[in-house]
Amino acid sequence: MIARDELDGLRRYLADPLHVCTVLGLRRSAKRQAGGLLVLCPWHQEKTASCSVTRGSDGTLRANCFSCGAAGDVLSLVAAVRGLDLDRDFKEVVEEASAIAGKAPPDSSRIEAIPDDIPRAAARLADDRFSSIIAPLAHLGRLDDSRVAGDVTAYLTKRGLIEEARRDGWFALPAAGEAQVGWCGVLRDCFAPDDLDRSGLFARRGFVWPEHRLCIPWRARDGTIVTLQRRRLDDVQPKYVFPKARRPAAAYGVEHLAGVRASMPIALVEGAVDVLATRAIYGAVGIRRLPLGLPGLAGWRREWAELGRKRKVYIAFDADAAGEAAVERVARQLYDAGAADVIRVVPEHGKDWAQALLELRITP
């Protein structure tokens, strides 16, 4: 097993916040601060930088998000950016960190798990248990005109997304207050406290992020709900959040691949909302194409390029500077994975596909 001093040496080698953030691609929208940078948080989706990356009093790098509360050392930061689990994927995290440091990783035969003397977070809750916790929430918060979900239903209806949202099992939480506390109480009567704590959904009495009431299930290929994205109905940042340590391991909508032809073209878009919007647009104009959503551009994972093998792939990122900057890298990885063709498309109206859907619905 890898020695404690080897890990400490790697942490000391990766103590420069500017260098580490540059290599990890965290410099976009970053702001200088004393001792380091304020960057877009890799643990949750945001548009305003709120994650502090600095050198701590022990001389090693530390990261702390003032919005979602996630925190950790350089290995935690590498794991979050690369979409890895620090416990389950520890070998890969150390190899990634070593590559950033420009040095050979320790003997891979000894990198099996976090050493016993290294403090670790609680083990990640199994996906089937997480999905079982979501099931009663989805039933209670189904999208109808009730007092619980009425305003969320109205929001999705106004945006032209309600039918697609219902088909995908989106749901609502009640308004912050006693109703949320009551729901949490029911769940604590039904599930093991440790499972609820490790789900990343609950605070001491209610839900984490109580104002993020629109719930968007992200699934594995077999349909199991593996994480839950939540959104505010206003534009207060952060608009979107995921449970801590449960970043998506698959693109949104990947469960629909089983029901389409192997040659069906796919479209890569930025997020679950754009997946629903493009589905609605494609249905309205008769396009046969399966949209799949990324958890933000920073959430793209190289292995997802395999989704495009032998398919025509449309890169349908937002029509903005960030979307354009990501196209070349993603296209190259798609071709490397065997994509038949890669085509860049943008909305005719608006910055993204949700805006394009609104334009389509109001145009005579």
C-alpha positions in Angstrom: 0.0 0.0 0.0 1.3 3.5 -0.8 3.1 5.1 2.1 1.9 8.2 3.9 5.2 10.1 3.2 4.8 9.5 -0.6 1.3 11.1 -0.5 2.6 14.0 1.6 5.4 14.5 -0.9 2.9 14.6 -3.8 0.8 17.2 -1.9 3.8 19.4 -1.2 4.8 19.1 -4.9 1.3 20.4 -5.9 1.2 23.3 -3.6 1.0 26.1 -6.2 -2.7 27.1 -6.7 -2.0 28.9 -9.9 -0.2 26.0 -11.5 -2.7 23.4 -10.3 -5.7 25.4 -11.4 -4.2 26.1 -14.8 -3.5 22.4 -15.5 -7.0 21.4 -14.3 -8.7 23.9 -16.5 -10.0 26.0 -13.6 -8.7 29.3 -14.8 -11.8 30.3 -16.7 -13.7 33.0 -14.7 -11.1 32.7 -12.0 -10.4 35.7 -9.7 -7.2 36.4 -7.9 -7.3 36.4 -4.1 -4.8 36.5 -1.3 -2.7 33.3 -1.6 -4.5 31.8 -4.6 -7.6 31.9 -6.8 -11.3 31.9 -6.6 -12.5 29.5 -9.2 -15.8 27.9 -10.5 -16.5 25.1 -8.1 -15.8 21.6 -9.5 -18.2 20.0 -7.0 -21.3 21.8 -8.1 -22.5 23.7 -11.3 -22.2 27.4 -11.0 -21.5 30.5 -13.2 -20.0 32.7 -10.5 -16.7 31.6 -8.9 -17.1 30.6 -5.3 -14.4 28.0 -4.6 -11.2 29.2 -2.9 -8.0 27.4 -3.9 -5.1 28.6 -1.7 -2.0 27.3 0.1 -2.8 26.4 3.6 -0.8 26.9 6.8 0.9 23.5 6.4 2.2 24.5 3.0 -0.1 22.3 0.9 -3.0 23.2 -1.3 -6.5 23.5 0.0 -9.9 24.0 -1.7 -13.1 25.3 -0.1 -16.3 26.2 -1.8 -18.2 29.0 0.0 -21.5 28.0 -1.8 -21.8 24.2 -1.5 -19.5 23.7 1.4 -17.3 21.1 -0.3 -13.7 21.1 0.8 -10.5 19.1 0.5 -6.8 18.9 -0.4 -5.2 18.8 -3.9 -6.2 15.1 -4.3 -9.8 15.9 -3.5 -9.7 18.8 -6.1 -8.2 16.5 -8.8 -10.8 13.9 -8.1 -13.7 16.4 -8.4 -12.4 17.9 -11.6 -11.7 14.5 -13.3 -15.1 13.1 -12.1 -13.4 10.5 -9.9 -14.4 9.2 -6.5 -11.5 9.7 -4.1 -12.1 6.4 -2.3 -13.2 4.1 -5.2 -10.9 5.6 -7.8 -7.9 6.4 -5.5 -5.3 4.8 -7.8 -6.5 6.9 -10.8 -6.6 10.1 -8.6 -2.9 9.5 -7.6 -1.9 8.9 -11.2 -3.7 12.1 -12.3 -2.0 14.1 -9.6 1.4 12.6 -10.4 0.9 13.6 -14.1 0.1 17.1 -13.1 3.2 17.2 -10.9 5.3 15.9 -13.8 6.6 13.0 -12.0 6.1 9.2 -12.2 3.4 7.9 -9.9 4.3 5.5 -7.1 4.5 1.8 -7.9 0.9 1.1 -9.2 0.9 -2.3 -7.5 0.9 -0.5 -4.1 -1.9 2.0 -5.0 -4.9 0.0 -4.0 -6.7 2.2 -1.6 -6.3 5.2 0.7 -3.8 4.2 3.4 -5.3 3.3 6.7 -3.7 6.3 8.4 -5.2 8.8 5.9 -8.5 10.3 7.1 -11.2 9.6 4.5 -14.8 10.6 4.0 -17.6 8.2 4.6 -18.0 5.6 1.8 -20.2 6.7 -1.1 -23.8 5.5 -0.8 -24.5 2.7 -3.2 -26.6 3.8 -6.3 -29.5 1.4 -5.6 -29.8 2.8 -2.1 -29.7 6.4 -3.3 -32.3 5.6 -5.9 -34.6 4.1 -3.3 -34.4 7.3 -1.2 -35.4 9.3 -4.3 -38.4 7.1 -5.1 -40.8 8.4 -2.4 -39.7 12.0 -3.0 -40.5 11.7 -6.7 -43.9 10.3 -5.8 -44.8 13.0 -3.3 -43.4 15.8 -5.5 -44.9 14.7 -8.8 -45.5 17.6 -11.2 -49.2 18.6 -10.8 -51.1 21.6 -9.6 -50.8 20.8 -5.9 -49.5 23.2 -3.3 -46.3 21.2 -3.2 -45.5 21.3 -7.0 -47.8 23.9 -8.5 -45.3 26.7 -8.9 -42.6 24.3 -10.2 -45.1 22.9 -12.7 -46.1 26.4 -13.8 -42.4 27.3 -14.3 -41.8 24.2 -16.5 -45.0 24.8 -18.4 -44.0 28.4 -19.2 -40.7 27.1 -20.6 -42.4 24.4 -22.8 -40.7 21.6 -20.8 -43.5 20.1 -18.7 -44.4 17.1 -20.8 -40.8 16.0 -21.3 -40.1 16.7 -17.6 -42.9 14.4 -16.5 -41.7 11.7 -18.9 -38.2 11.8 -17.3 -39.5 11.7 -13.8 -38.7 15.3 -12.7 -40.4 16.4 -9.5 -40.6 19.1 -6.9 -39.8 19.6 -3.2 -42.2 21.7 -1.1 -41.3 25.3 -0.2 -38.7 25.7 2.5 -40.1 25.4 6.0 -42.2 23.0 8.0 -43.3 20.9 4.9 -39.7 20.1 4.0 -38.9 19.3 7.7 -41.9 17.0 7.7 -40.8 15.2 4.5 -37.3 14.7 6.0 -38.9 13.3 9.2 -40.9 10.7 7.2 -37.7 9.6 5.4 -35.8 9.3 8.6 -38.5 6.9 9.8 -38.1 4.8 6.6 -34.4 4.7 6.0 -31.2 4.2 7.9 -29.8 7.5 9.2 -26.4 6.7 7.8 -27.8 6.2 4.3 -29.6 9.5 4.5 -26.5 11.3 5.7 -24.4 9.8 3.0 -26.9 10.7 0.3 -25.8 14.3 0.5 -29.4 15.5 0.3 -30.1 16.4 3.9 -29.0 18.9 6.5 -29.7 18.6 10.3 -33.4 19.1 10.0 -34.3 19.6 6.3 -32.8 19.5 2.9 -29.5 20.9 1.9 -30.1 23.9 -0.4 -33.8 24.2 0.6 -34.6 26.8 -2.1 -33.5 24.4 -4.9 -36.8 22.7 -5.4 -36.9 21.6 -9.0 -35.5 18.0 -8.9 -33.8 16.5 -12.0 -32.9 12.8 -11.7 -29.7 11.7 -13.6 -29.7 8.0 -14.4 -27.3 5.2 -15.3 -27.8 3.2 -18.5 -30.0 0.8 -16.7 -32.3 3.6 -15.5 -31.1 3.6 -11.8 -31.1 7.2 -10.4 -27.5 7.8 -9.5 -27.6 11.5 -8.6 -30.1 14.3 -8.2 -29.6 17.8 -9.7 -31.7 20.5 -8.2 -32.5 24.0 -9.5 -33.8 27.2 -8.1 -36.8 28.8 -9.9 -35.1 32.3 -9.9 -31.6 33.3 -11.1 -29.9 33.5 -7.7 -26.5 31.7 -7.8 -25.8 28.9 -7.7 -28.9 28.0 -9.8 -27.9 24.3 -10.0 -26.5 22.0 -7.4 -25.7 18.3 -7.1 -25.3 16.3 -3.8 -21.7 16.4 -2.5 -19.6 13.6 -4.0 -22.3 12.6 -6.4 -21.3 14.2 -9.7 -22.8 12.5 -12.7 -21.0 9.4 -14.0 -23.0 9.4 -17.2 -24.5 11.9 -19.6 -28.1 13.0 -18.9 -30.5 10.8 -21.0 -28.0 7.9 -21.4 -30.7 5.4 -20.3 -32.6 6.1 -23.6 -29.7 4.6 -25.7 -31.0 1.1 -25.2 -34.2 2.0 -27.1 -32.7 3.5 -30.2 -30.8 2.1 -33.2 -27.0 1.7 -32.9 -26.6 4.2 -35.7 -29.0 6.8 -34.3 -27.2 10.2 -34.4 -26.7 11.9 -31.0 -26.5 15.5 -30.0 -24.4 16.7 -27.1 -25.9 19.7 -25.2 -25.1 21.5 -22.0 -27.3 20.2 -19.3 -30.6 18.4 -18.7 -32.8 21.4 -19.5 -31.3 21.6 -22.9 -31.9 17.9 -23.4 -35.6 18.4 -22.8 -35.6 21.5 -25.0 -33.9 19.8 -27.9 -36.2 16.8 -27.7 -39.2 19.1 -27.9 -37.6 20.9 -30.9 -36.7 17.7 -32.7 -40.2 16.4 -32.2 -41.7 19.6 -33.6 -39.6 19.6 -36.8 -39.3 15.9 -37.3 -35.6 15.4 -36.6 -34.5 11.9 -35.4 -31.7 12.6 -33.1 -31.0 11.6 -29.4 -29.9 14.5 -27.2 -27.5 13.7 -24.3 -26.6 16.3 -21.7 -23.4 17.2 -19.9 -23.3 18.5 -16.3 -21.8 21.7 -17.7 -18.8 21.9 -20.1 -16.4 21.2 -17.2 -18.3 18.0 -16.5 -17.3 16.4 -19.9 -15.5 13.1 -19.4 -13.2 11.6 -22.0 -14.8 8.2 -21.7 -18.1 9.6 -22.8 -16.7 10.0 -26.3 -17.4 6.3 -26.6 -21.1 7.2 -26.9 -20.4 8.5 -30.4 -18.7 5.3 -31.7 -20.0 4.7 -35.3 -22.6 7.4 -34.9 -23.0 10.9 -36.3 -22.5 13.3 -33.4 -23.8 16.9 -33.3 -22.0 19.1 -30.8 -24.8 21.4 -29.8 -23.1 23.4 -27.0 -24.3 26.9 -26.3 -23.6 29.7 -28.8 -21.1 31.5 -26.5 -17.3 31.7 -26.0 -17.2 28.8 -23.6 -19.2 26.5 -25.9 -17.0 27.3 -28.9 -13.8 26.8 -26.8 -14.8 23.3 -25.9 -15.8 22.1 -29.4 -12.4 21.3 -30.8 -11.3 19.2 -27.8 -14.6 17.2 -27.6 -14.7 16.7 -31.4 -11.1 15.3 -31.3 -12.0 12.9 -28.6 -15.1 11.8 -30.4 -13.2 11.1 -33.6 -10.5 9.2 -31.5 -13.3 7.0 -30.1 -14.6 6.1 -33.6 -17.4 8.7 -34.3 -18.6 8.5 -37.9 -18.9 12.2 -38.2 -18.9 15.3 -35.9 -20.9 18.4 -36.7 -21.1 21.7 -34.8 -24.6 23.1 -34.6 -26.0 26.2 -32.7 -29.5 27.5 -32.1 -30.8 29.9 -34.7 -32.3 32.0 -32.0 -30.9 32.6 -28.5 -27.8 31.4 -26.7 -29.0 27.9 -25.8 -31.7 25.4 -26.8 -34.1 26.3 -24.0 -34.2 29.9 -25.4 -34.6 28.4 -28.9 -37.6 26.4 -27.8 -39.3 29.5 -26.4 -38.7 31.3 -29.7 -40.1 28.3 -31.6 -43.2 28.2 -29.4 -44.0 32.0 -29.8 -43.2 32.3 -33.5 -46.4 32.1 -35.6 
